[in-house]
């Protein structure tokens, strides 16, 4: 047996602990960000945490990751209509918590429990039909590019816009502009 190779079965628990102990040493913590835990992520006790995104639309930020360019939030829609036509240059994941919605360009309907992966570049128009509402968790990577009927970009938003919008909202509702920092990583 090659003495330079360590076979997994020959590594004792004590030796493994010594080998990997450097991952737990306090000097590594300067490179890590604090974890996020929201007990009230879905139904916050404080309605001021819902940031308005337009008539009948709100966003509940959960994580605004400026170092990696993504945001995780719950979208709440309480009025029927077109939410937006858009595309993304990076993947998006969604999970429907409650209610119903659909994309104009698809033949499926997203309902509670549905999961969605949106590939980069796909143009879609999110619609909530009359009499319906919805709450959906979205993980958006990169930007959201608003499109016209021909698919041309007419506007955009990204995590930095989301931070500023939340900062302004939290200031306006009395939580203070620095309240947004608890969501930033």
LINQUI-V491713 format. One record per pair of residues at least 4 apart in sequence whose ideal C-beta (glycine too) atoms are under 8 Angstrom apart, sorted by the first residue. I is the first residue (numbers start at 0). GAP is how many residues later the second one is. Records with the same first field share a line. If there is no record, write none. Layout:
BEGIN
I->GAP, GAP
END
This chain:
BEGIN
0->4, 6
5->4, 5
6->4
10->4, 5, 8
11->4
12->4
13->4
14->4
15->4
16->4
19->4
20->4
21->6
22->5
23->4
27->4
32->34, 152
33->151
35->26, 27, 147, 149
37->6, 24
39->4, 5
40->19, 21, 33
41->32, 55, 93
43->5, 6, 16
47->122, 125, 126, 127
48->11, 12
49->8, 9, 10, 26
50->7, 8, 9, 10, 114, 115, 118
51->5, 6, 117
52->4, 5, 6, 22
53->29
54->24
55->21, 22, 23, 25
56->18, 19, 20, 21, 22, 26
57->17, 18
58->14, 15, 16, 17, 103
59->13, 14, 16
60->10, 11, 12, 101, 105, 119, 122
61->10, 11, 12, 75, 121
62->7, 8, 9, 120, 122
63->7, 95, 98, 99, 102, 116, 119, 120, 121
64->4, 5, 6, 7, 94, 119, 120
65->93, 94, 97, 118, 119
66->118
68->21, 72, 73, 89, 90
69->20, 69, 70, 71, 72, 89
70->68, 69, 88, 91
71->65, 66, 67, 68
72->64, 65, 67, 89
73->23, 61, 62, 63, 64
74->8, 59, 60, 61, 63
75->57, 58, 59
76->6, 22, 24, 51, 56, 57, 58
77->55
78->49
79->48, 49, 50, 51, 52
80->46, 47
81->22, 43, 44, 45
82->18, 43, 44, 45
83->41, 42, 60, 62
84->19, 38, 39, 40, 41, 61, 62, 63, 64
85->37, 38, 39, 40, 58, 59, 60, 61
86->33, 34, 35, 36, 37, 58, 60, 64
87->4, 30, 32, 33, 34, 52, 53, 54, 55, 56, 57
88->31, 32, 53, 54, 56
89->30, 51, 52, 53
90->26, 27, 28, 29, 50
91->24, 25, 26, 46, 47, 48, 49
92->22, 23, 24, 25, 45, 46
93->16, 21, 22, 24, 42, 43, 44, 45
94->19, 20, 21, 41, 42
95->4, 5, 14, 15, 16, 17, 18, 19, 20, 38, 39, 40
96->15, 38, 39, 40
97->14, 35, 36, 37
98->12, 13, 29, 33, 34, 35, 36, 37
99->9, 10, 11, 28, 29, 32, 34
100->8, 9, 25, 26, 27, 28, 31, 33, 35
101->4, 6, 7, 8, 24, 25, 27
102->5, 21, 22, 23, 24
103->20, 21, 23
104->18, 19, 20
105->18
109->4, 6, 24, 26
117->4, 6
119->22
122->24, 28
127->4, 5, 6
139->4, 19
141->16
142->13, 14, 15
143->12, 13, 14
144->8, 10, 11
145->7, 8, 9, 10, 11
146->4, 5, 6, 7
147->4, 6
155->5
156->4, 5
157->4
158->4
159->4
160->4
161->4
162->4, 17, 21
163->4
164->4
165->4, 14, 17
166->4, 10, 12, 13
167->4, 9
168->4
169->5, 6, 7, 9, 10
170->4, 5, 6
174->4
179->4
END
